[in-house]
Amino acid sequence: MAKTARLEVRRAGAGAKASRTLTRLAAQLRGAVGRCIADYRMISAGDRVMVCLSGGKDSYTLLDLLLSLRRSAPVDFELLAVNLDQKQPGFPAHVLPEYLSGAGVPFRIIEQDTYSVVKRVVPEGRTLCGLCSRLRRGALYRFAAENGITKIALGHHRDDIVETLFLNLFFGGRLRAMAPKLLSEDGRHIVIRPLAYVAERDIARYARGRAFPIIPCRLCGSQQNMQRVAVKNMLAAWERDFPGRTRSIASALRNVELEHLGDARHFDFAGLDMRRTAAMSERDEDELADRLDALA
């Protein structure tokens, strides 16, 4: 009897510790998301924010934190969870509606068979993500335009952004990542990424603690030879050997010095000669003024 009582006490203590850990993690993530929203002015009064919910840990965490932040936000805004059912075989269509209904979150489910299109068009062995993401983006943008959405919130986190930087660097010859806030190419939609300051490992911990009903992606999740997987593994190895490196790279994306890169479209290298001449003239004028002051 005493042994059973001691076991129950230990279990209760472990549960309390886990609860405190999750509470601290939640506060940390809310702070990071709040700073990101403020830094980039992502959400304004009266916004109708569409949270794109895939059923993965990132989008669940995004929705959960935005719901929490909305309760104490200085401005009033609306959240609408939207899932695109791409008709993947075996997709548990009941999971998200049940979760969202239970949480009291307004939601819409869009049905579009992009899965069949991608499998038909993309040759066997080729990466599916490019076409899949374009079709998914088109469907979500269309819904946003038809339903008065002012901001589209995506669940990309800090690691996604850094991975994209290296993918473009290694395979595209471009110095480009994912912007925390951007205007769509057609100029009709503003896309925001409130998790841009958040590490993937912290999202994974939070999702486990909150016990979200995760739905795995069977379309692209099994493509282990993708370039993104290789980059992810590279960054993981760096992080093991040099903890904090991913955070440093992400910080560098917010501290860009264009004059020390080489893109003449974004920095006026040709104008440096004129600036040098102007600086020399100003210096000469200052020296002349100093001499006149000395003679006075």
Backbone as JSON, one array per atom type, in Angstrom:
{
  "sequence": "MAKTARLEVRRAGAGAKASRTLTRLAAQLRGAVGRCIADYRMISAGDRVMVCLSGGKDSYTLLDLLLSLRRSAPVDFELLAVNLDQKQPGFPAHVLPEYLSGAGVPFRIIEQDTYSVVKRVVPEGRTLCGLCSRLRRGALYRFAAENGITKIALGHHRDDIVETLFLNLFFGGRLRAMAPKLLSEDGRHIVIRPLAYVAERDIARYARGRAFPIIPCRLCGSQQNMQRVAVKNMLAAWERDFPGRTRSIASALRNVELEHLGDARHFDFAGLDMRRTAAMSERDEDELADRLDALA",
  "N": [[0.84, -1.21, 0.0], [1.9, 1.27, 0.88], [3.98, 1.46, -0.92], [2.6, 1.75, -3.33], [1.4, 4.23, -2.89], [3.66, 5.88, -2.74], [4.55, 5.63, -5.37], [2.44, 6.86, -6.76], [2.74, 9.47, -5.81], [5.23, 10.1, -6.91], [4.59, 9.99, -9.62], [2.73, 12.06, -9.76], [4.39, 14.21, -9.13], [6.16, 14.16, -11.31], [4.36, 14.77, -13.35], [3.63, 17.37, -12.62], [6.07, 18.66, -12.92], [6.46, 18.34, -15.68], [4.32, 19.85, -16.57], [5.03, 22.4, -15.67], [7.32, 22.77, -17.21], [6.24, 22.77, -19.81], [4.64, 25.02, -19.59], [6.57, 27.04, -19.29], [7.86, 26.75, -21.76], [5.76, 27.39, -23.49], [5.4, 30.09, -22.85], [7.84, 31.08, -23.71], [7.7, 30.59, -26.48], [5.42, 32.08, -27.17], [6.4, 34.63, -26.62], [8.46, 34.85, -28.56], [6.99, 34.66, -30.95], [5.28, 36.83, -30.64], [7.16, 38.96, -30.68], [8.09, 38.68, -33.29], [5.77, 39.21, -34.8], [5.37, 41.87, -34.04], [7.8, 43.08, -34.89], [7.64, 42.95, -37.66], [5.22, 44.02, -38.19], [2.91, 42.38, -38.61], [0.19, 41.85, -38.1], [-2.76, 43.71, -38.06], [-5.28, 45.92, -36.68], [-8.56, 44.69, -37.07], [-7.9, 42.8, -38.98], [-8.44, 39.84, -40.92], [-7.33, 36.85, -40.41], [-6.09, 34.11, -42.06], [-5.28, 30.98, -41.06], [-3.24, 28.59, -42.21], [-3.73, 25.28, -42.02], [-2.24, 22.24, -41.83], [-2.17, 19.92, -40.45], [0.16, 19.13, -39.42], [2.9, 19.43, -37.03], [3.89, 22.06, -37.02], [1.91, 23.83, -38.08], [-0.2, 23.36, -36.3], [0.96, 24.33, -33.94], [1.36, 27.01, -34.65], [-1.33, 27.94, -34.96], [-2.27, 27.5, -32.34], [-0.65, 29.22, -30.79], [-1.28, 31.72, -31.91], [-3.97, 31.89, -31.22], [-3.7, 32.07, -28.46], [-2.21, 34.47, -28.23], [-4.0, 36.28, -29.3], [-5.88, 36.68, -27.32], [-4.71, 38.48, -25.58], [-3.9, 40.53, -27.16], [-3.16, 43.88, -28.32], [-4.75, 44.79, -30.34], [-7.77, 44.07, -32.15], [-8.44, 41.13, -33.9], [-9.35, 38.64, -36.35], [-9.42, 35.08, -36.51], [-9.19, 32.39, -38.77], [-9.15, 29.04, -39.31], [-7.89, 27.1, -41.93], [-7.97, 24.27, -43.91], [-6.55, 22.43, -46.56], [-7.77, 19.77, -48.13], [-6.16, 17.47, -49.83], [-6.77, 15.1, -50.92], [-5.18, 12.86, -50.46], [-4.36, 9.42, -50.37], [-5.7, 7.56, -47.71], [-5.83, 9.7, -45.99], [-6.81, 11.01, -42.92], [-9.7, 12.35, -42.76], [-11.4, 13.18, -40.75], [-10.01, 14.1, -38.54], [-8.98, 16.83, -38.26], [-11.4, 18.48, -38.41], [-12.71, 17.49, -36.09], [-10.87, 18.15, -34.07], [-10.7, 20.99, -34.29], [-13.36, 21.75, -33.95], [-13.74, 20.9, -31.33], [-11.98, 22.61, -30.07], [-13.22, 24.98, -30.45], [-12.7, 26.61, -32.64], [-13.17, 28.64, -35.48], [-13.45, 27.27, -38.74], [-12.59, 26.13, -42.07], [-12.81, 23.62, -44.55], [-11.18, 22.93, -47.47], [-11.65, 21.15, -50.42], [-9.7, 19.58, -52.77], [-8.4, 17.74, -55.35], [-5.37, 17.59, -55.54], [-3.44, 15.73, -55.23], [-3.69, 13.56, -57.09], [-3.13, 14.94, -59.43], [-0.45, 15.75, -59.07], [0.87, 13.25, -58.79], [0.36, 12.22, -61.31], [1.59, 14.0, -63.07], [4.27, 14.49, -62.28], [7.33, 12.89, -62.9], [8.3, 9.55, -61.94], [10.34, 9.24, -59.11], [11.18, 11.87, -59.1], [11.21, 15.03, -57.32], [8.31, 15.92, -55.57], [7.44, 18.22, -54.35], [7.59, 20.84, -55.49], [5.56, 21.22, -57.56], [3.36, 20.43, -56.04], [3.28, 22.35, -53.97], [2.77, 24.66, -55.46], [0.21, 24.16, -56.53], [-1.21, 23.9, -54.15], [-0.83, 26.44, -53.03], [-2.17, 28.0, -54.93], [-4.84, 27.19, -54.57], [-5.33, 27.98, -51.93], [-4.86, 30.75, -52.07], [-6.9, 31.46, -53.77], [-9.17, 30.88, -52.22], [-8.72, 32.74, -50.17], [-9.01, 35.18, -51.54], [-11.69, 35.09, -52.18], [-12.98, 35.18, -49.76], [-12.56, 37.39, -48.14], [-10.11, 37.5, -46.79], [-7.38, 39.0, -45.13], [-4.78, 38.53, -44.29], [-2.5, 35.87, -44.75], [-1.48, 33.24, -42.9], [1.33, 31.25, -42.48], [3.01, 28.21, -41.47], [5.85, 28.16, -41.45], [9.03, 27.87, -39.93], [12.01, 28.97, -38.11], [14.09, 27.16, -38.86], [13.18, 26.18, -41.31], [13.44, 28.49, -42.84], [16.21, 28.98, -42.83], [17.11, 26.62, -44.02], [16.0, 26.96, -46.58], [17.47, 29.14, -47.44], [20.03, 27.94, -47.86], [19.37, 25.99, -49.73], [18.68, 27.57, -51.97], [21.13, 28.82, -52.28], [23.0, 26.71, -52.75], [21.84, 25.2, -54.84], [20.52, 26.91, -56.57], [21.95, 29.21, -57.02], [21.36, 31.64, -55.82], [21.01, 34.25, -53.4], [18.81, 33.91, -51.25], [15.98, 33.57, -49.13], [13.22, 32.8, -47.02], [10.87, 35.28, -46.6], [9.75, 36.83, -43.58], [7.42, 38.28, -43.88], [5.51, 38.94, -46.7], [4.49, 40.16, -49.95], [2.29, 38.73, -52.21], [3.01, 37.51, -55.56], [1.1, 38.43, -57.38], [0.25, 40.65, -56.12], [-1.99, 40.66, -54.47], [-2.22, 39.42, -52.01], [-1.14, 39.26, -48.62], [1.33, 37.51, -47.06], [2.22, 35.94, -44.06], [4.67, 34.82, -41.67], [4.64, 33.93, -38.71], [6.15, 32.23, -37.07], [8.8, 32.64, -37.56], [10.94, 33.24, -35.88], [11.25, 31.02, -34.34], [12.63, 27.94, -33.26], [12.72, 24.71, -34.8], [13.0, 22.44, -33.15], [11.95, 23.31, -30.74], [9.3, 23.7, -31.41], [8.6, 21.05, -31.93], [8.84, 19.95, -29.36], [6.84, 21.41, -28.05], [4.55, 20.63, -29.46], [4.44, 17.93, -28.78], [4.02, 18.16, -26.02], [1.52, 19.41, -25.99], [0.05, 17.52, -27.16], [-0.99, 17.37, -29.83], [-3.09, 16.15, -32.48], [-1.35, 14.78, -34.71], [-1.05, 14.66, -38.25], [0.53, 12.78, -40.57], [2.32, 13.62, -43.61], [1.85, 11.85, -46.42], [2.49, 12.23, -48.99], [4.84, 13.76, -49.6], [6.47, 13.32, -47.45], [7.87, 10.94, -47.44], [9.97, 11.15, -49.16], [13.05, 10.74, -49.0], [15.37, 11.44, -50.3], [15.39, 14.02, -51.06], [16.63, 17.32, -51.83], [16.25, 19.13, -49.77], [16.21, 17.52, -47.51], [18.88, 16.72, -47.42], [20.13, 19.19, -46.92], [18.95, 19.79, -44.45], [20.05, 17.74, -42.89], [22.74, 18.48, -43.03], [22.72, 20.96, -41.66], [21.89, 20.05, -39.17], [24.1, 18.53, -38.4], [26.05, 20.56, -38.24], [24.91, 21.99, -36.14], [25.17, 20.22, -34.04], [27.97, 20.13, -33.75], [28.61, 22.82, -33.51], [26.87, 24.44, -31.52], [24.12, 26.68, -31.75], [24.64, 27.72, -34.22], [22.69, 27.72, -36.28], [20.87, 29.58, -35.3], [22.5, 31.84, -35.42], [22.89, 32.11, -38.19], [20.27, 32.62, -39.0], [19.92, 35.05, -37.72], [21.7, 36.58, -39.19], [20.3, 36.95, -41.55], [18.68, 39.0, -40.91], [20.36, 41.07, -40.7], [21.58, 42.39, -42.99], [24.11, 43.55, -45.12], [24.2, 45.27, -47.79], [26.13, 46.59, -49.31], [28.35, 45.06, -49.07], [27.94, 42.82, -50.5], [27.21, 41.69, -53.82], [25.26, 42.52, -55.63], [24.24, 44.53, -58.07], [21.72, 45.44, -58.6], [20.54, 46.07, -56.24], [22.21, 47.68, -54.83], [23.91, 50.74, -55.25], [26.59, 50.58, -56.81], [27.87, 51.9, -58.87], [27.48, 54.52, -58.23], [29.32, 55.09, -56.26], [31.62, 56.5, -56.93], [30.74, 59.13, -57.28], [29.89, 59.61, -54.69], [32.3, 59.49, -53.35], [33.63, 61.7, -54.43], [31.95, 63.73, -53.51], [32.29, 63.43, -50.77], [34.98, 64.06, -50.49], [34.97, 66.74, -51.31], [33.42, 67.86, -49.3], [35.1, 67.4, -47.15], [37.27, 69.01, -47.86], [36.06, 71.51, -47.72], [35.54, 71.64, -45.0], [38.13, 71.64, -43.98], [39.05, 74.1, -44.98], [37.36, 75.84, -43.66], [38.26, 75.41, -41.05], [40.86, 76.49, -41.21], [40.27, 79.18, -41.73], [38.98, 79.82, -39.35], [41.12, 79.59, -37.63], [42.7, 81.69, -38.42], [41.17, 83.84, -37.75]],
  "CA": [[0.0, 0.0, 0.0], [2.79, 2.42, 0.97], [4.73, 1.52, -2.18], [1.68, 2.31, -4.34], [1.23, 5.65, -2.58], [4.89, 6.58, -3.14], [4.56, 5.66, -6.84], [1.48, 7.88, -7.19], [3.34, 10.77, -5.52], [6.28, 10.36, -7.9], [3.92, 10.29, -10.9], [2.16, 13.41, -9.66], [5.5, 15.16, -9.2], [6.64, 14.21, -12.7], [3.37, 15.5, -14.12], [3.73, 18.8, -12.29], [7.29, 19.17, -13.55], [6.2, 18.43, -17.12], [3.41, 20.96, -16.77], [5.81, 23.64, -15.53], [8.21, 22.87, -18.38], [5.4, 23.17, -20.95], [4.22, 26.41, -19.36], [7.72, 27.9, -19.62], [8.08, 26.69, -23.21], [4.68, 28.15, -24.13], [5.69, 31.51, -22.66], [8.97, 31.39, -24.58], [7.24, 30.62, -27.87], [4.54, 33.25, -27.33], [7.26, 35.81, -26.67], [9.14, 34.89, -29.86], [5.99, 34.95, -32.0], [4.85, 38.21, -30.42], [8.22, 39.85, -31.19], [8.12, 38.6, -34.76], [4.6, 39.94, -35.3], [5.6, 43.3, -33.83], [8.92, 43.55, -35.71], [7.26, 43.04, -39.08], [3.85, 44.56, -38.26], [2.22, 41.35, -39.36], [-1.25, 41.84, -37.89], [-3.31, 45.02, -37.72], [-6.67, 45.91, -36.19], [-9.55, 44.35, -38.08], [-7.43, 41.78, -39.92], [-9.02, 38.49, -40.94], [-6.13, 36.05, -40.63], [-6.31, 32.72, -42.42], [-4.18, 30.13, -40.6], [-3.23, 27.39, -43.05], [-3.55, 24.15, -41.11], [-1.99, 21.01, -42.59], [-2.23, 18.76, -39.57], [1.51, 18.89, -38.92], [3.23, 20.09, -35.75], [4.15, 23.49, -37.19], [0.67, 24.6, -38.24], [-0.92, 23.27, -35.03], [1.61, 25.26, -32.99], [1.05, 28.36, -35.1], [-2.71, 28.25, -34.6], [-2.38, 27.52, -30.88], [-0.01, 30.43, -30.26], [-2.05, 32.89, -32.34], [-5.16, 31.93, -30.38], [-3.28, 32.56, -27.15], [-1.82, 35.88, -28.34], [-5.18, 37.11, -29.61], [-6.59, 36.99, -26.08], [-4.09, 39.62, -24.9], [-3.37, 41.45, -28.17], [-3.66, 45.26, -28.21], [-5.69, 45.05, -31.43], [-8.72, 43.0, -32.37], [-8.35, 40.51, -35.22], [-10.11, 37.39, -36.47], [-8.66, 33.92, -36.99], [-9.94, 31.34, -39.45], [-8.3, 27.91, -39.69], [-8.28, 26.56, -43.24], [-7.22, 23.09, -44.34], [-6.76, 21.96, -47.93], [-7.81, 18.32, -48.24], [-5.61, 17.2, -51.16], [-7.23, 13.76, -51.32], [-4.14, 11.84, -50.36], [-4.91, 8.15, -49.9], [-5.57, 7.3, -46.29], [-5.86, 10.92, -45.18], [-7.92, 10.93, -41.94], [-10.41, 13.61, -42.94], [-12.17, 13.54, -39.56], [-9.15, 14.54, -37.44], [-8.95, 18.28, -38.09], [-12.71, 19.01, -37.99], [-12.98, 17.14, -34.69], [-9.99, 18.94, -33.21], [-11.07, 22.4, -34.36], [-14.69, 21.9, -33.32], [-13.54, 20.77, -29.89], [-11.27, 23.8, -29.58], [-14.05, 26.15, -30.69], [-12.03, 27.47, -33.63], [-13.83, 28.69, -36.79], [-12.59, 26.64, -39.74], [-13.14, 25.69, -43.36], [-12.06, 22.57, -45.23], [-11.25, 23.03, -48.93], [-11.35, 19.86, -51.03], [-9.18, 19.67, -54.15], [-7.56, 16.55, -55.57], [-4.05, 17.92, -56.09], [-2.6, 14.53, -55.13], [-3.72, 12.84, -58.36], [-2.44, 15.76, -60.43], [1.0, 15.68, -58.82], [1.34, 11.9, -59.09], [0.25, 12.0, -62.75], [2.45, 14.9, -63.85], [5.69, 14.42, -61.9], [7.9, 11.56, -63.19], [8.7, 8.73, -60.8], [11.68, 9.53, -58.6], [11.4, 13.31, -59.03], [10.64, 15.67, -56.15], [6.91, 16.3, -55.78], [7.09, 19.4, -53.57], [7.44, 22.06, -56.28], [4.22, 21.3, -58.14], [2.38, 20.32, -54.96], [3.17, 23.63, -53.28], [2.13, 25.63, -56.36], [-1.23, 23.87, -56.57], [-1.76, 24.21, -52.82], [-0.84, 27.9, -52.89], [-3.23, 28.53, -55.78], [-6.14, 26.92, -53.94], [-5.46, 28.81, -50.72], [-4.98, 32.15, -52.48], [-8.24, 31.63, -54.34], [-10.09, 30.95, -51.09], [-8.49, 34.01, -49.47], [-9.58, 36.27, -52.34], [-13.16, 34.97, -52.2], [-13.55, 35.2, -48.41], [-12.18, 38.59, -47.4], [-8.92, 37.29, -45.95], [-6.4, 40.08, -45.29], [-3.43, 37.99, -44.06], [-2.4, 34.41, -44.83], [-0.43, 32.83, -41.97], [1.93, 29.95, -42.77], [3.73, 27.68, -40.31], [7.3, 28.02, -41.62], [9.79, 28.28, -38.75], [13.38, 29.45, -38.35], [14.89, 26.17, -39.57], [12.71, 26.19, -42.7], [13.97, 29.68, -43.5], [17.65, 28.78, -43.02], [17.24, 25.56, -45.03], [15.69, 27.55, -47.88], [18.63, 29.95, -47.81], [21.09, 27.09, -48.4], [18.87, 25.37, -50.96], [18.85, 28.54, -53.05], [22.55, 29.09, -52.43], [23.7, 25.56, -53.32], [21.22, 24.62, -56.04], [19.91, 27.92, -57.42], [22.85, 30.34, -57.24], [20.71, 32.88, -55.37], [21.04, 34.52, -51.97], [17.38, 34.12, -51.03], [15.39, 32.66, -48.15], [11.78, 33.06, -46.91], [10.62, 36.5, -45.86], [8.71, 36.7, -42.55], [6.21, 38.9, -44.39], [5.71, 39.24, -48.12], [3.35, 40.41, -50.82], [2.27, 37.72, -53.27], [3.45, 38.01, -56.87], [0.02, 39.16, -58.04], [-0.03, 41.85, -55.33], [-3.32, 40.6, -53.86], [-2.22, 38.76, -50.72], [0.01, 39.4, -47.72], [1.64, 36.24, -46.4], [3.03, 36.15, -42.85], [5.26, 33.63, -41.05], [4.88, 34.33, -37.33], [7.09, 31.34, -36.39], [10.12, 32.86, -38.16], [11.97, 33.31, -34.84], [11.1, 29.84, -33.49], [13.37, 26.75, -33.7], [11.88, 23.53, -35.03], [13.04, 21.53, -32.0], [11.03, 23.82, -29.71], [7.96, 23.4, -31.9], [8.37, 19.62, -31.72], [8.6, 19.76, -27.92], [5.54, 21.99, -27.71], [3.51, 19.78, -30.05], [4.33, 16.72, -27.95], [3.42, 18.54, -24.75], [0.11, 19.74, -26.2], [-0.59, 16.29, -27.69], [-1.76, 17.64, -31.04], [-3.31, 14.95, -33.3], [-0.53, 15.01, -35.91], [-1.36, 13.9, -39.46], [1.73, 12.77, -41.42], [2.12, 13.83, -45.05], [2.33, 10.67, -47.14], [2.84, 12.59, -50.37], [6.24, 14.16, -49.73], [7.24, 12.99, -46.26], [8.67, 9.74, -47.63], [11.03, 11.4, -50.14], [14.23, 10.96, -48.18], [16.52, 11.88, -51.1], [15.2, 15.4, -51.46], [17.71, 18.25, -51.5], [15.98, 19.75, -48.47], [16.63, 16.58, -46.47], [20.33, 16.8, -47.35], [20.46, 20.45, -46.25], [18.54, 19.65, -43.06], [21.06, 16.92, -42.23], [23.95, 19.29, -42.92], [22.54, 21.93, -40.58], [21.84, 19.31, -37.9], [25.48, 18.2, -38.06], [26.67, 21.81, -37.79], [24.36, 22.37, -34.83], [25.79, 19.33, -33.04], [29.37, 20.52, -33.56], [28.68, 24.25, -33.17], [25.54, 24.84, -31.05], [23.78, 28.08, -31.97], [24.99, 28.18, -35.57], [21.47, 28.0, -37.04], [20.35, 30.86, -34.79], [23.37, 32.9, -35.94], [22.59, 32.29, -39.61], [18.96, 33.28, -39.08], [20.14, 36.45, -37.33], [22.38, 37.25, -40.31], [19.3, 37.33, -42.55], [18.07, 40.27, -40.47], [21.45, 42.06, -40.6], [22.17, 42.33, -44.32], [24.88, 44.72, -45.54], [24.18, 45.12, -49.24], [27.35, 47.11, -49.93], [29.39, 44.05, -48.99], [27.58, 41.73, -51.39], [27.61, 42.06, -55.17], [24.12, 42.67, -56.52], [24.12, 45.94, -58.48], [20.31, 45.82, -58.65], [20.1, 46.48, -54.91], [23.14, 48.67, -54.27], [24.43, 51.62, -56.31], [28.05, 50.55, -56.84], [28.33, 52.92, -59.83], [27.41, 55.84, -57.6], [30.35, 55.27, -55.23], [32.57, 57.54, -57.37], [30.14, 60.42, -56.97], [29.89, 59.77, -53.23], [33.67, 59.78, -52.95], [33.91, 63.1, -54.8], [31.2, 64.59, -52.6], [32.91, 63.35, -49.44], [36.24, 64.81, -50.54], [34.64, 68.16, -51.36], [32.97, 68.26, -47.96], [36.27, 67.45, -46.27], [38.05, 70.2, -48.21], [35.36, 72.68, -47.18], [35.74, 71.64, -43.54], [39.52, 72.05, -43.71], [39.14, 75.52, -45.26], [36.68, 76.53, -42.56], [39.13, 75.33, -39.88], [41.95, 77.45, -41.4], [39.74, 80.53, -41.55], [38.73, 80.02, -37.92], [42.42, 79.76, -36.98], [43.23, 83.03, -38.75], [40.3, 84.9, -37.21]],
  "C": [[0.86, 1.25, 0.0], [3.58, 2.6, -0.31], [3.88, 2.15, -3.28], [1.51, 3.81, -4.14], [2.46, 6.44, -3.02], [4.97, 6.7, -4.66], [3.63, 6.73, -7.36], [2.03, 9.28, -6.95], [4.4, 11.11, -6.56], [5.66, 10.72, -9.25], [3.34, 11.7, -10.89], [3.24, 14.46, -9.76], [6.04, 15.3, -10.6], [5.67, 14.98, -13.58], [3.42, 16.99, -13.88], [4.95, 19.42, -12.94], [7.1, 19.35, -15.04], [5.31, 19.62, -17.42], [4.14, 22.29, -16.66], [6.72, 23.86, -16.73], [7.43, 23.34, -19.61], [4.95, 24.61, -20.81], [5.34, 27.38, -19.71], [7.97, 27.93, -21.12], [7.01, 27.5, -23.93], [4.94, 29.65, -24.02], [6.83, 31.95, -23.57], [8.53, 31.53, -26.04], [6.31, 31.8, -28.13], [5.36, 34.53, -27.43], [7.93, 35.97, -28.02], [8.17, 35.26, -30.98], [5.49, 36.39, -31.87], [5.87, 39.22, -30.93], [8.24, 39.86, -32.71], [6.95, 39.38, -35.37], [4.8, 41.44, -35.17], [6.69, 43.84, -34.74], [8.51, 43.79, -37.16], [5.83, 43.57, -39.28], [2.94, 43.63, -39.05], [0.7, 41.45, -39.27], [-1.72, 43.21, -37.43], [-4.76, 44.86, -37.25], [-7.62, 45.59, -37.34], [-9.13, 43.3, -39.08], [-8.24, 40.5, -39.79], [-7.89, 37.57, -41.37], [-6.51, 34.6, -40.91], [-5.08, 31.92, -42.0], [-4.25, 28.83, -41.38], [-2.82, 26.2, -42.21], [-3.42, 22.86, -41.91], [-2.24, 19.77, -41.76], [-0.86, 18.36, -39.05], [1.79, 19.71, -37.67], [3.36, 21.59, -35.88], [2.85, 24.29, -37.26], [-0.22, 24.51, -36.99], [-0.36, 24.28, -34.03], [1.31, 26.69, -33.35], [-0.36, 28.77, -34.67], [-2.85, 28.4, -33.09], [-1.8, 28.81, -30.3], [-0.76, 31.69, -30.68], [-3.34, 33.02, -31.54], [-4.83, 32.5, -29.01], [-2.95, 34.05, -27.19], [-3.03, 36.79, -28.58], [-5.91, 37.54, -28.34], [-6.02, 38.2, -25.37], [-3.55, 40.67, -25.88], [-3.96, 42.85, -28.0], [-4.65, 45.63, -29.3], [-6.59, 43.83, -31.6], [-8.55, 42.45, -33.79], [-9.04, 39.16, -35.17], [-9.21, 36.29, -37.0], [-9.61, 32.92, -37.64], [-8.97, 30.25, -39.85], [-8.81, 27.32, -41.0], [-7.37, 25.38, -43.58], [-7.58, 22.74, -45.78], [-6.65, 20.44, -47.93], [-7.4, 17.96, -49.67], [-5.93, 15.8, -51.67], [-6.09, 12.75, -51.39], [-4.75, 10.55, -49.83], [-4.66, 7.95, -48.41], [-5.58, 8.52, -45.41], [-7.05, 10.88, -44.22], [-8.7, 12.24, -41.9], [-11.17, 14.07, -41.7], [-11.33, 14.24, -38.49], [-9.22, 16.05, -37.21], [-10.31, 18.86, -37.72], [-13.03, 18.7, -36.53], [-12.14, 17.97, -33.73], [-10.44, 20.39, -33.15], [-12.43, 22.66, -33.73], [-14.56, 21.84, -31.81], [-12.86, 21.98, -29.28], [-12.08, 25.08, -29.78], [-13.46, 27.13, -31.68], [-12.82, 27.48, -34.93], [-12.91, 28.08, -37.85], [-13.36, 26.35, -41.02], [-12.23, 24.61, -43.92], [-12.28, 22.74, -46.74], [-10.87, 21.66, -49.5], [-10.9, 20.06, -52.47], [-8.18, 18.53, -54.35], [-6.25, 16.94, -56.28], [-3.15, 16.69, -56.09], [-2.53, 13.8, -56.47], [-2.97, 13.61, -59.45], [-0.92, 15.63, -60.29], [1.55, 14.31, -59.2], [1.31, 11.62, -60.59], [1.3, 12.79, -63.52], [3.93, 14.7, -63.55], [6.23, 13.01, -62.15], [8.33, 10.85, -61.91], [10.14, 9.05, -60.39], [11.99, 11.01, -58.5], [10.7, 13.88, -57.8], [9.24, 16.2, -56.46], [6.58, 17.69, -55.23], [6.83, 20.65, -54.42], [6.04, 22.23, -56.82], [3.16, 21.27, -57.04], [2.18, 21.67, -54.27], [2.51, 24.69, -54.14], [0.61, 25.42, -56.41], [-1.89, 24.23, -55.24], [-1.87, 25.72, -52.63], [-1.97, 28.51, -53.72], [-4.6, 28.35, -55.15], [-6.35, 27.81, -52.73], [-5.61, 30.29, -51.07], [-6.38, 32.43, -53.03], [-9.27, 31.76, -53.21], [-9.96, 32.28, -50.36], [-9.15, 35.17, -50.21], [-11.11, 36.26, -52.28], [-13.79, 35.15, -50.83], [-13.03, 36.34, -47.53], [-11.01, 38.42, -46.46], [-7.92, 38.42, -46.21], [-4.97, 39.62, -45.04], [-3.51, 36.46, -44.13], [-1.22, 33.97, -43.98], [0.03, 31.41, -42.27], [2.82, 29.52, -41.6], [5.22, 27.48, -40.49], [8.04, 28.59, -40.41], [11.21, 28.67, -39.14], [14.21, 28.47, -39.16], [14.48, 26.07, -41.03], [13.37, 27.33, -43.48], [15.46, 29.51, -43.8], [17.9, 27.69, -44.06], [17.01, 26.12, -46.43], [16.83, 28.42, -48.37], [19.7, 29.09, -48.48], [20.64, 26.34, -49.65], [19.06, 26.31, -52.15], [20.32, 28.82, -53.33], [23.25, 27.95, -53.18], [23.16, 25.15, -54.68], [20.63, 25.65, -57.0], [20.81, 29.12, -57.71], [22.24, 31.66, -56.85], [20.85, 33.01, -53.86], [19.62, 34.92, -51.57], [16.87, 33.12, -50.01], [13.88, 32.82, -48.19], [11.59, 34.32, -46.08], [9.57, 36.25, -44.79], [7.37, 37.3, -42.98], [6.45, 39.27, -45.84], [4.38, 39.5, -48.82], [3.41, 39.39, -51.95], [2.6, 38.35, -54.61], [2.36, 38.8, -57.58], [-0.4, 40.4, -57.26], [-1.34, 41.83, -54.56], [-3.3, 40.08, -52.43], [-0.96, 39.08, -49.92], [0.16, 38.1, -46.95], [2.54, 36.53, -45.2], [3.5, 34.8, -42.31], [5.62, 33.96, -39.61], [5.86, 33.44, -36.56], [8.53, 31.55, -36.86], [11.24, 32.92, -37.13], [12.06, 32.02, -34.02], [11.86, 28.65, -34.1], [12.44, 25.55, -33.83], [11.87, 22.61, -33.82], [12.1, 22.0, -30.89], [9.58, 23.59, -30.11], [7.63, 21.93, -31.66], [8.09, 19.32, -30.25], [7.22, 20.26, -27.53], [4.4, 21.12, -28.23], [3.33, 18.5, -29.25], [3.63, 17.04, -26.63], [1.93, 18.84, -24.87], [-0.69, 18.58, -26.78], [-1.49, 16.58, -28.88], [-1.94, 16.34, -31.84], [-2.62, 15.09, -34.67], [-0.97, 14.07, -37.05], [-0.12, 13.91, -40.35], [1.39, 12.98, -42.88], [2.71, 12.63, -45.78], [2.74, 10.99, -48.58], [4.33, 12.9, -50.49], [7.09, 13.73, -48.54], [8.15, 11.8, -46.43], [9.82, 9.95, -48.62], [12.33, 11.76, -49.42], [15.44, 11.44, -48.97], [16.38, 13.32, -51.57], [16.39, 16.26, -51.06], [17.5, 18.88, -50.14], [16.4, 18.83, -47.32], [18.15, 16.64, -46.3], [20.78, 18.07, -46.62], [20.11, 20.38, -44.77], [19.57, 18.83, -42.27], [22.37, 17.67, -42.03], [23.85, 20.27, -41.75], [22.49, 21.25, -39.22], [23.25, 18.94, -37.45], [26.24, 19.43, -37.57], [26.22, 22.16, -36.38], [24.94, 21.49, -33.72], [27.21, 19.77, -32.72], [29.51, 21.96, -33.08], [27.3, 24.73, -32.74], [25.3, 26.34, -31.23], [24.06, 28.58, -33.37], [23.74, 28.53, -36.38], [20.87, 29.33, -36.6], [21.18, 32.02, -35.34], [23.1, 33.17, -37.41], [21.26, 33.01, -39.79], [19.08, 34.76, -38.71], [20.79, 37.24, -38.46], [21.4, 37.7, -41.39], [18.59, 38.62, -42.18], [19.12, 41.37, -40.32], [22.25, 42.06, -41.9], [22.88, 43.64, -44.63], [25.09, 44.62, -47.05], [25.47, 45.59, -49.91], [28.5, 46.11, -49.89], [29.0, 42.77, -49.71], [27.89, 42.19, -52.82], [26.48, 42.29, -56.15], [23.88, 44.14, -56.84], [22.67, 46.39, -58.62], [19.86, 46.43, -57.32], [21.07, 47.42, -54.21], [23.8, 49.43, -55.4], [25.96, 51.66, -56.27], [28.6, 51.63, -57.77], [28.36, 54.3, -59.19], [28.47, 56.09, -56.55], [31.35, 56.36, -55.62], [32.05, 58.92, -57.04], [30.14, 60.67, -55.46], [31.28, 60.09, -52.72], [34.02, 61.24, -53.24], [33.2, 64.05, -53.84], [31.83, 64.6, -51.21], [34.21, 64.14, -49.4], [35.98, 66.31, -50.57], [34.21, 68.67, -49.99], [34.14, 68.35, -47.0], [37.11, 68.68, -46.55], [37.4, 71.46, -47.65], [35.54, 72.79, -45.67], [37.15, 72.12, -43.2], [39.69, 73.55, -43.94], [38.5, 76.32, -44.15], [37.55, 76.52, -41.31], [40.28, 76.35, -40.0], [41.47, 78.87, -41.18], [39.47, 80.82, -40.09], [40.06, 80.27, -37.19], [42.99, 81.14, -37.23], [42.43, 84.14, -38.08], [40.75, 85.34, -35.82]]
}
